[in-house]
Amino acid sequence: MIARLILAATALLTVAATPLSPAQRFGRLYHDVQMRRLFPDGKTFADAVPKRSDARIIAAYRHCRCGSDAGLRRFVLTHFTLPEAPVTKLQPRRTLTQHIDELWPQLTRTTTDVPAGSSALTLPRRYVVPGGRFREMYYWDSWFTMLGLPAAGRQDLVEDMVVDFGSLIDRYGHIPNGTRTYYLSRSQPPFFYLIAGLSRDAATLAVRNRQLRTEHAYWMAGASALAPGTAQARAVRLPDGALLNRYWDDRDDARDESYREDTELADATPGRPRGELMRDLRAAAESGWDFSSRWLGDGRTLATIRTTRLVPIDLNSLMVGMEQAIAANCRTLGDAACAASFDARATARIAAIRRHLWNGRFFADHDLDTGRANDKVTAAMAFPLFTGVATQDQARLTARALTALIGEGGVRTTPVASGQQWDDPNGWAPLQWIAYRGLRRYGEDRLAIRIRTAWLATVTREYDASGKLLEKYDVVDRRPGGGGEYPNQDGFGWTNGVTRAMLLEK
């Protein structure tokens, strides 16, 4: 009993130590600014820095004559400093490779200190941001971004970012979606084992492996107590006892960065529990695929989102990679018991994926309500090839199914034109790399090279036309991508990294 009380107290202290987000801190003021769309992009106010204490601002707002938008805007400008739009300075047109390498310094940031009240999280070393509205370091983006750094002679920046990610695990017990307080309630696809694997500093292996094990514990929290057919947070135990994972978020309210969009959707969906809807929106943000027909009950309407009822193929494939990496590190460090434990976890997960996330034709998400893998065709099917989870026959059949998603410009995310950004006709750099590398791993070289050639042609065509590298592309018509909650961004971290890496492939 005493032990349970101590554990409960420790958990409360951990929660209390987690910084509050701007929406949690400013309440009604935050609600009013976002719902009245004072700024076209909801992320603007989420990233604003208060000029005085929260208490003084809240007290002032109680007496504010802010009935008009102009009055509210004056109040905000008086009490907050808004983020500045990034300025990119480039030399006259260079080759694509030269352009990418010139962007690295311009996308590099240092935030060892932040202003009081800022939603930004500090980091001990330098890091690369995606670009545009994305002014902070993001989790899964960064591994794809980092792929391009060694080729540019920037291993120093790779090592810095490995330290940064490790510092987040040490402070918060996980790597948040991005380095803002409003991202702390969720993570993103667990690429830290690959990020850490880019380090050439052998002396830090023990530290990195400790951090990896902490991240693994975050994803598996509550798993040991799960009965068959139940789930808790990110851990799921299927009826046969198989232990897998799902996307989740520890909060069930509107996202700070998309507060108005989430609130309006919930207001327009009165028949659905508000917290459930918000949680599923947030869980999709943890997946990185925000948003996609992949998560939608009817395949088209955001109000039918049901992310937490799916056991995702990409997440569980990456969990295998993490478990295998921990086992390998433990062997190197001479910890045989740890190596055996994580080898067993990976082996059990591989068997569960092959059984429960395979629909007979390709890999897909397992639906907890139907008890089987669904039939949705998505580029996520390439992840078991990327991590080596597939059998040779499964890889061959998955490659055949993946062919339906390949357009003239690369791999489409799904074949569904829903208007969401992680759907047809958009293609994204990370999924090109996962598919390309996964296919190469299983000897499907012809299809892999087709993807690489198509993607590089798309990126090159747009660069020749506009001088930019973009966040996403329409890979059907080979032009800038669209859809989603915000305009297409340029910069752009993961496009730069994947393109730079693909240019070196033979």
Long-range contacts (C-beta under 8 A, 24 or more apart in sequence): 14-173, 18-172, 18-184, 19-121, 19-181, 19-184, 20-181, 21-46, 21-119, 21-180, 21-181, 21-182, 21-184, 21-256, 22-46, 22-48, 22-119, 22-181, 22-182, 22-256, 23-182, 23-253, 23-254, 23-256, 23-259, 25-54, 26-54, 26-57, 26-58, 27-58, 28-61, 29-57, 29-58, 29-61, 30-256, 30-259, 31-259, 31-263, 32-66, 32-72, 33-72, 33-76, 34-259, 34-260, 34-263, 35-259, 35-260, 35-263, 36-69, 36-72, 37-260, 38-69, 38-72, 38-73, 38-76, 39-82, 41-133, 41-486, 42-256, 42-257, 42-258, 42-259, 42-260, 42-261, 43-133, 43-257, 43-258, 43-486, 44-82, 44-83, 45-76, 45-80, 45-82, 46-119, 46-180, 46-182, 46-256, 46-257, 46-259, 47-82, 47-83, 47-119, 47-120, 47-135, 47-180, 48-76, 48-80, 48-81, 48-82, 48-83, 49-80, 49-81, 49-115, 49-117, 49-118, 50-79, 50-80, 50-116, 50-117, 51-78, 51-79, 51-80, 51-81, 52-79, 53-117, 54-117, 81-115, 83-135, 86-131, 86-132, 86-135, 88-131, 88-491, 90-467, 93-467, 96-459, 96-460, 96-463, 96-499, 96-503, 97-500, 97-503, 99-463, 99-467, 99-469, 100-148, 100-152, 100-469, 100-496, 100-499, 100-500, 101-152, 101-500, 103-469, 103-491, 103-496, 104-128, 104-148, 104-149, 104-152, 104-154, 104-157, 104-496, 107-131, 107-491, 107-493, 107-496, 108-157, 109-135, 109-136, 109-137, 111-136, 111-179, 119-180, 119-181, 119-182, 119-256, 120-179, 120-180, 120-181, 121-168, 121-176, 121-179, 121-180, 121-181, 121-184, 123-164, 123-167, 123-168, 123-179, 124-163, 124-164, 124-167, 125-159, 125-160, 125-161, 125-163, 125-164, 126-157, 126-160, 126-161, 127-157, 127-160, 127-161, 127-164, 128-157, 128-161, 128-493, 129-491, 129-493, 130-471, 130-489, 130-491, 130-492, 130-493, 130-494, 131-471, 131-489, 131-490, 131-491, 131-492, 131-493, 132-471, 132-489, 132-490, 132-491, 132-492, 133-486, 133-489, 134-178, 134-489, 134-491, 134-493, 136-178, 136-179, 136-180, 137-161, 137-164, 137-178, 137-179, 138-177, 138-178, 138-179, 138-188, 138-493, 139-165, 139-175, 139-176, 139-177, 139-178, 139-187, 139-188, 139-189, 139-191, 139-192, 140-188, 140-189, 140-191, 140-288, 140-430, 141-430, 141-493, 141-494, 142-191, 142-195, 142-493, 143-191, 143-194, 143-195, 143-198, 144-429, 144-430, 144-433, 144-493, 144-494, 144-497, 144-498, 145-493, 145-494, 145-496, 145-497, 146-195, 146-198, 146-497, 147-433, 147-497, 147-498, 147-500, 147-501, 148-496, 148-497, 148-498, 148-499, 148-500, 148-501, 149-497, 150-198, 151-500, 151-501, 151-504, 152-500, 155-200, 158-198, 158-199, 159-199, 159-200, 159-201, 161-195, 162-195, 162-196, 162-198, 162-199, 162-201, 162-204, 162-208, 165-192, 165-195, 165-196, 165-211, 166-196, 166-207, 166-208, 166-211, 169-211, 169-214, 169-215, 170-211, 170-214, 173-214, 173-217, 173-218, 174-214, 174-215, 174-218, 174-219, 175-215, 177-285, 177-286, 180-256, 180-257, 182-255, 182-256, 182-257, 185-249, 185-250, 185-251, 185-282, 186-248, 186-249, 186-250, 186-251, 186-282, 186-283, 186-285, 186-286, 187-218, 187-219, 187-286, 188-286, 188-287, 188-288, 189-287, 189-288, 189-314, 189-315, 189-318, 190-215, 190-219, 190-315, 190-318, 190-319, 190-322, 191-318, 192-322, 193-318, 193-321, 193-322, 193-325, 193-326, 194-321, 196-325, 197-325, 205-329, 205-332, 205-333, 206-333, 208-329, 209-326, 209-329, 209-330, 209-333, 212-322, 212-325, 212-326, 212-329, 213-326, 213-338, 215-322, 216-319, 216-322, 216-323, 216-326, 219-245, 219-319, 220-245, 231-308, 231-368, 236-311, 236-368, 238-311, 238-352, 238-356, 238-366, 239-371, 242-348, 242-351, 242-352, 242-355, 242-356, 243-348, 243-349, 243-352, 244-311, 244-316, 244-319, 244-349, 244-352, 244-353, 244-356, 244-366, 245-311, 245-312, 245-315, 245-316, 245-319, 246-283, 246-307, 246-308, 246-310, 246-311, 246-312, 246-315, 247-283, 247-284, 247-286, 247-287, 247-307, 247-308, 247-310, 247-312, 247-315, 248-279, 248-283, 248-286, 248-308, 249-279, 249-282, 249-283, 249-285, 249-286, 251-278, 251-279, 251-282, 252-276, 252-278, 252-279, 252-282, 253-278, 254-278, 255-281, 255-282, 255-285, 258-485, 261-485, 265-302, 265-303, 268-303, 269-303, 272-303, 277-303, 277-305, 279-308, 280-305, 280-306, 280-307, 280-308, 281-305, 281-307, 283-307, 283-308, 287-312, 287-314, 287-315, 288-430, 289-380, 289-413, 289-422, 290-421, 290-422, 290-484, 290-485, 291-420, 291-421, 291-422, 291-484, 292-378, 292-413, 292-414, 292-418, 292-420, 292-421, 292-422, 292-423, 293-376, 293-414, 293-416, 293-418, 293-420, 293-423, 294-365, 294-376, 294-378, 294-380, 294-414, 294-422, 296-418, 299-376, 299-416, 299-418, 300-416, 300-418, 302-420, 309-367, 309-368, 309-369, 310-365, 310-366, 310-367, 310-368, 310-374, 311-356, 311-357, 311-365, 311-366, 311-367, 311-368, 312-365, 312-380, 313-353, 313-357, 313-363, 313-364, 313-365, 313-366, 313-380, 313-381, 313-383, 313-384, 314-380, 314-383, 316-349, 316-352, 316-353, 316-357, 317-353, 317-383, 317-384, 317-386, 317-387, 317-389, 318-383, 318-387, 319-349, 320-346, 320-349, 320-350, 320-353, 320-387, 320-388, 320-389, 321-387, 323-349, 350-389, 353-384, 353-389, 354-389, 354-390, 354-391, 354-394, 357-384, 358-394, 361-397, 361-401, 362-397, 362-398, 362-400, 362-401, 362-402, 363-390, 363-394, 363-398, 376-414, 377-401, 377-404, 377-405, 377-414, 377-415, 378-405, 378-413, 378-414, 379-405, 379-411, 379-412, 379-413, 379-414, 379-431, 379-434, 379-435, 382-411, 382-431, 382-434, 382-435, 382-438, 382-439, 383-434, 383-438, 384-438, 385-435, 385-438, 385-439, 385-441, 385-442, 386-434, 386-435, 386-437, 386-438, 386-441, 387-438, 388-441, 390-442, 392-442, 395-438, 395-442, 395-444, 396-442, 396-444, 399-439, 399-442, 399-444, 399-447, 402-435, 402-439, 402-447, 403-447, 406-447, 406-450, 406-451, 406-454, 407-454, 407-475, 407-476, 408-454, 408-457, 408-475, 408-476, 408-478, 409-454, 409-455, 409-457, 409-458, 409-473, 409-474, 409-475, 409-476, 409-477, 409-478, 410-451, 410-454, 410-455, 410-458, 410-473, 410-475, 411-435, 411-451, 411-455, 411-475, 412-475, 412-476, 418-483, 419-483, 420-483, 420-484, 421-472, 421-481, 421-482, 421-483, 421-484, 421-485, 422-484, 423-483, 424-476, 425-474, 425-475, 425-476, 425-477, 425-481, 426-472, 426-473, 426-474, 426-475, 426-481, 426-482, 426-483, 427-455, 427-458, 427-472, 427-473, 427-474, 427-475, 427-481, 428-471, 428-472, 428-473, 428-494, 429-455, 429-494, 429-495, 429-497, 429-498, 429-499, 430-494, 430-498, 432-498, 432-502, 433-498, 433-501, 433-502, 436-502, 436-505, 452-502, 452-505, 455-498, 455-499, 455-502, 456-499, 456-502, 456-503, 459-495, 459-499, 469-495, 469-496, 469-499, 470-495, 471-495
